[in-house]
Amino acid sequence: MIEIKRRAAELGFAATGIARLDRNPHAAELDRWLADGHAGTMTYLNRQAEKRKDPRLVMPGAKTAVVTLTNYFHGDRIPNPEPRVPRVAQYAWSSDYHDVLGERLEQLATAIRELAPGATTRCYVDAGPVPERELAQLAGLGWIGKNMMLIHPEIGSFTFIGVVLTDADLAPDLPFEADRCGTCRRCLDACPTQAFVGPRDLDARACISYLTIEHRGEFDTKQRAQVGDWLFGCDVCQDVCPWNESFARPTPDPAFAPRPEVARPDVRAFATADEGDFQRRYGGTPFTRPGHRGMRRNAAALLDV
């Protein structure tokens, strides 16, 4: 609906589409990926599998998903970074996106209920068993690239995906059917750890983002070497993507203005900070996902101590 998209644009969303809820067309691929053990210690993905394969199970009675994209690109990284300078994925340079987008999605959900009286809604921001990328593709917002990131043809892939599930009977957009990656394999070849088994097949156990954020426990010798200069996350497969090189533009959104203490952190501080210090300095940032213990582990790998 045009009015929903207009309201979404007013709230700061870069693009919005509507998808009809149906069984995930990539359900079989998810089963194979999990069976291969590529989820690593993310055991919650196994528990959520049935809902990820059929998002209608997430919210009984839901018919459609209003899917939003929010640009978080900050521009070029440090040119020719010095070895062992800690690097942080761009999505984590500002305040926790869950908080910022959660509030905006609730406002969008209110607008949906106003436009469709009697409707119910439920919001998700990279949490819960919602197949965000697949829904975004079904909503016409782009295709899933070989690096498994959603790529919008006019924005690129440096975006947050937000979803509002609703039982409102909204007209869906046409799915994005084209695969515009073509023969390009820059993302696959550039991965520092060769974590891609093949196109759209990531072994998370070798992925730097997984290791520095989702992995539970200490690093072994191989994992310490794999994280390289990355303190938190990794952007390599996005940095080399031609669609980002051509179309990604810095976000003008003040809510995602970089915070120096997370964009350019003092890596040695993690080795000495206690839990209280960590929460005072990094509460409300993405660093709370791995937490004090995980960030101290990541810093130790960079400092090689």
C-alpha positions as CSV (number, residue, x, y, z in Angstrom):
1,M,0.0,0.0,0.0
2,I,1.3,3.4,-1.0
3,E,0.3,5.1,2.3
4,I,2.2,2.5,4.4
5,K,5.3,3.0,2.3
6,R,4.9,6.8,2.6
7,R,4.7,6.5,6.4
8,A,7.8,4.2,6.4
9,A,9.8,6.8,4.4
10,E,8.8,9.5,6.9
11,L,10.2,7.3,9.7
12,G,13.5,7.1,7.9
13,F,13.4,3.7,6.2
14,A,15.3,3.6,2.9
15,A,13.0,1.1,1.2
16,T,9.8,-0.8,2.1
17,G,8.1,-3.7,0.5
18,I,5.2,-6.1,1.3
19,A,5.4,-9.9,1.1
20,R,2.7,-12.5,1.3
21,L,3.6,-15.0,4.0
22,D,4.1,-18.5,2.7
23,R,6.5,-21.3,3.1
24,N,10.1,-20.2,2.7
25,P,11.2,-21.2,-0.8
26,H,14.7,-21.9,0.7
27,A,13.5,-24.3,3.3
28,A,15.4,-27.3,1.9
29,E,18.6,-25.3,1.8
30,L,18.2,-24.4,5.4
31,D,17.8,-28.1,6.3
32,R,21.0,-28.9,4.4
33,W,22.9,-26.1,6.0
34,L,22.0,-27.1,9.5
35,A,22.6,-30.8,8.8
36,D,26.1,-29.9,7.6
37,G,26.9,-28.3,10.9
38,H,27.5,-24.9,9.4
39,A,25.6,-23.1,12.1
40,G,28.4,-23.8,14.6
41,T,27.3,-23.1,18.2
42,M,24.2,-21.2,17.1
43,T,22.0,-24.0,18.3
44,Y,19.0,-21.7,18.5
45,L,18.8,-21.9,14.7
46,N,18.0,-25.6,15.0
47,R,15.2,-24.8,17.5
48,Q,13.8,-22.1,15.2
49,A,14.1,-24.1,12.0
50,E,10.4,-24.9,11.5
51,K,9.3,-21.3,11.9
52,R,12.1,-20.0,9.7
53,K,10.9,-22.5,7.0
54,D,7.3,-21.3,7.4
55,P,7.0,-17.7,8.9
56,R,3.2,-18.2,9.2
57,L,4.1,-20.2,12.3
58,V,5.8,-17.2,13.9
59,M,2.5,-15.2,14.3
60,P,-0.6,-17.3,14.0
61,G,-3.1,-15.6,11.7
62,A,-0.5,-13.4,10.0
63,K,-0.9,-12.9,6.3
64,T,1.7,-10.4,5.2
65,A,5.1,-9.0,6.2
66,V,5.9,-5.3,5.8
67,V,9.7,-5.4,5.2
68,T,11.9,-2.4,5.6
69,L,15.5,-1.6,4.8
70,T,17.6,1.0,6.7
71,N,20.9,2.2,5.4
72,Y,23.8,2.1,7.9
73,F,26.7,2.6,5.5
74,H,29.3,5.1,6.8
75,G,31.5,5.5,3.8
76,D,35.0,4.2,3.1
77,R,36.9,2.5,5.9
78,I,40.4,3.5,6.9
79,P,42.4,3.5,3.7
80,N,45.3,1.0,3.8
81,P,44.8,0.2,7.5
82,E,47.9,-0.6,9.5
83,P,48.4,-4.3,10.5
84,R,46.8,-5.3,13.8
85,V,44.7,-2.0,14.0
86,P,41.4,-3.3,15.4
87,R,38.6,-3.2,12.9
88,V,34.8,-3.1,13.6
89,A,32.0,-3.9,11.2
90,Q,30.3,-0.8,10.1
91,Y,26.9,-1.8,11.4
92,A,28.3,-1.6,15.0
93,W,29.7,1.9,14.8
94,S,26.7,3.5,16.4
95,S,24.1,2.8,19.0
96,D,22.4,-0.7,19.0
97,Y,20.2,-0.9,15.9
98,H,17.8,-3.1,17.7
99,D,16.8,-0.2,19.9
100,V,16.6,2.4,17.2
101,L,14.8,0.3,14.6
102,G,12.6,-1.4,17.2
103,E,11.0,2.0,18.1
104,R,10.6,3.0,14.4
105,L,9.0,-0.3,13.6
106,E,6.5,0.1,16.4
107,Q,5.6,3.4,15.0
108,L,5.1,1.8,11.6
109,A,3.0,-0.9,13.1
110,T,0.8,1.7,14.7
111,A,0.3,3.3,11.2
112,I,-0.6,-0.1,9.8
113,R,-3.2,-0.6,12.5
114,E,-4.6,2.8,11.7
115,L,-4.8,2.1,8.0
116,A,-6.3,-1.4,8.6
117,P,-8.6,-1.1,11.6
118,G,-8.7,-4.2,13.7
119,A,-5.4,-5.5,12.4
120,T,-2.8,-6.9,14.8
121,T,1.0,-6.6,14.3
122,R,4.3,-7.9,15.6
123,C,7.7,-6.4,15.0
124,Y,11.1,-8.0,14.5
125,V,14.6,-6.6,14.2
126,D,17.1,-9.3,13.6
127,A,15.7,-11.3,16.4
128,G,13.3,-14.2,16.6
129,P,12.7,-16.9,14.0
130,V,12.0,-14.6,11.1
131,P,13.7,-15.3,7.7
132,E,14.3,-11.6,7.1
133,R,16.4,-11.8,3.9
134,E,14.0,-14.2,2.2
135,L,11.0,-12.0,3.1
136,A,12.8,-9.0,1.8
137,Q,13.4,-10.7,-1.5
138,L,9.7,-11.8,-1.7
139,A,8.8,-8.1,-0.9
140,G,10.8,-7.0,-4.0
141,L,13.6,-5.3,-2.1
142,G,16.5,-7.2,-3.7
143,W,18.1,-10.5,-4.2
144,I,20.2,-12.7,-1.9
145,G,23.8,-12.4,-3.1
146,K,26.5,-15.1,-3.2
147,N,27.7,-13.8,0.2
148,M,24.2,-14.5,1.6
149,M,23.5,-10.8,2.1
150,L,20.4,-9.1,0.7
151,I,21.5,-6.7,-2.1
152,H,19.2,-3.8,-3.1
153,P,19.9,-2.7,-6.6
154,E,19.9,1.0,-5.7
155,I,21.3,0.9,-2.1
156,G,23.6,-2.1,-1.9
157,S,23.8,-4.5,1.1
158,F,24.8,-2.2,4.0
159,T,21.3,-2.3,5.4
160,F,19.3,-3.4,8.4
161,I,16.2,-5.5,7.7
162,G,13.1,-4.8,9.8
163,V,9.9,-6.8,9.6
164,V,6.3,-6.1,10.8
165,L,4.1,-9.2,10.6
166,T,0.4,-8.5,10.4
167,D,-2.9,-10.2,9.8
168,A,-4.0,-7.2,7.6
169,D,-4.8,-8.2,4.1
170,L,-2.3,-6.1,2.3
171,A,-1.5,-6.3,-1.4
172,P,2.0,-7.8,-1.8
173,D,4.7,-6.5,-4.1
174,L,6.2,-8.6,-6.8
175,P,9.2,-10.7,-5.6
176,F,12.6,-9.8,-6.8
177,E,13.3,-12.7,-9.2
178,A,16.6,-11.7,-10.9
179,D,20.0,-12.8,-9.6
180,R,22.2,-9.9,-10.5
181,C,25.4,-11.3,-9.1
182,G,26.0,-13.0,-12.5
183,T,29.4,-14.6,-12.7
184,C,31.0,-12.3,-10.1
185,R,32.6,-14.0,-7.2
186,R,34.6,-11.2,-5.6
187,C,32.9,-11.8,-2.2
188,L,33.8,-15.5,-2.3
189,D,37.4,-15.0,-3.3
190,A,38.0,-12.1,-0.9
191,C,36.9,-13.9,2.3
192,P,40.0,-13.9,4.5
193,T,39.1,-17.3,6.0
194,Q,37.6,-18.9,2.9
195,A,34.4,-19.4,4.9
196,F,32.2,-19.9,1.7
197,V,31.9,-23.5,0.8
198,G,30.2,-22.2,-2.4
199,P,27.9,-19.4,-3.6
200,R,25.2,-18.8,-0.9
201,D,26.8,-21.5,1.3
202,L,28.6,-20.1,4.3
203,D,30.3,-22.3,6.9
204,A,29.7,-20.0,9.9
205,R,32.4,-21.8,11.9
206,A,35.1,-20.1,9.7
207,C,33.3,-16.8,9.4
208,I,35.0,-13.9,11.3
209,S,31.6,-12.3,12.1
210,Y,30.5,-15.6,13.7
211,L,33.7,-16.1,15.5
212,T,33.8,-12.6,17.1
213,I,30.1,-12.3,17.8
214,E,28.2,-15.6,18.0
215,H,30.9,-18.1,18.9
216,R,30.7,-19.3,22.5
217,G,33.8,-20.2,24.4
218,E,37.5,-19.3,23.9
219,F,39.3,-19.4,20.6
220,D,41.7,-22.2,19.7
221,T,44.9,-21.4,17.9
222,K,43.4,-21.6,14.5
223,Q,40.5,-19.3,15.4
224,R,42.8,-16.8,17.0
225,A,44.6,-16.5,13.7
226,Q,41.4,-16.4,11.6
227,V,40.0,-13.3,13.2
228,G,43.0,-11.3,11.9
229,D,42.5,-7.6,12.6
230,W,38.8,-7.8,13.3
231,L,37.7,-7.0,16.8
232,F,34.0,-7.3,16.1
233,G,32.3,-8.6,12.9
234,C,33.7,-8.3,9.4
235,D,32.8,-6.3,6.3
236,V,35.1,-7.8,3.7
237,C,32.5,-9.6,1.6
238,Q,30.4,-6.4,1.4
239,D,33.4,-4.0,0.9
240,V,34.4,-5.8,-2.3
241,C,30.8,-6.1,-3.8
242,P,30.5,-4.1,-7.0
243,W,26.9,-3.1,-6.0
244,N,28.2,-1.5,-2.9
245,E,31.1,0.1,-4.7
246,S,28.6,1.7,-7.2
247,F,25.5,2.4,-5.1
248,A,26.3,2.4,-1.3
249,R,26.1,6.0,0.0
250,P,26.7,7.2,3.6
251,T,23.6,7.3,5.7
252,P,22.4,10.8,6.7
253,D,20.5,9.3,9.6
254,P,21.6,11.0,12.9
255,A,20.6,8.0,14.9
256,F,23.4,6.0,13.3
257,A,26.1,8.6,13.7
258,P,29.4,6.8,14.6
259,R,30.4,6.6,18.2
260,P,34.2,6.8,18.5
261,E,34.4,4.4,21.4
262,V,32.9,1.6,19.2
263,A,34.0,2.7,15.8
264,R,37.6,3.1,16.8
265,P,37.8,1.3,20.2
266,D,40.9,1.1,22.4
267,V,41.5,-2.7,22.1
268,R,43.7,-2.8,25.2
269,A,41.0,-1.4,27.4
270,F,39.0,-4.7,27.0
271,A,41.8,-6.6,28.7
272,T,41.6,-4.5,31.9
273,A,37.9,-3.5,32.1
274,D,35.7,-5.4,34.5
275,E,32.0,-6.2,33.8
276,G,30.9,-2.9,35.3
277,D,33.3,-0.8,33.3
278,F,32.2,-2.7,30.1
279,Q,28.5,-2.0,30.7
280,R,29.1,1.7,31.5
281,R,31.1,2.2,28.3
282,Y,29.4,-0.1,25.9
283,G,25.9,-0.7,27.2
284,G,23.4,0.1,24.4
285,T,25.9,-0.9,21.6
286,P,26.2,-4.1,19.6
287,F,29.3,-5.0,21.7
288,T,26.9,-6.4,24.3
289,R,26.0,-9.3,22.0
290,P,29.3,-11.2,22.7
291,G,29.4,-9.3,26.1
292,H,32.4,-8.5,28.3
293,R,33.8,-12.0,28.2
294,G,33.5,-12.3,24.4
295,M,35.0,-8.8,23.7
296,R,37.9,-9.5,26.0
297,R,38.5,-12.8,24.1
298,N,38.4,-10.9,20.8
299,A,40.8,-8.3,22.1
300,A,43.2,-10.9,23.4
301,A,43.4,-12.5,19.9
302,L,44.3,-9.2,18.4
303,L,46.9,-8.4,21.0
304,D,48.1,-12.0,20.8
305,V,48.3,-12.4,24.5
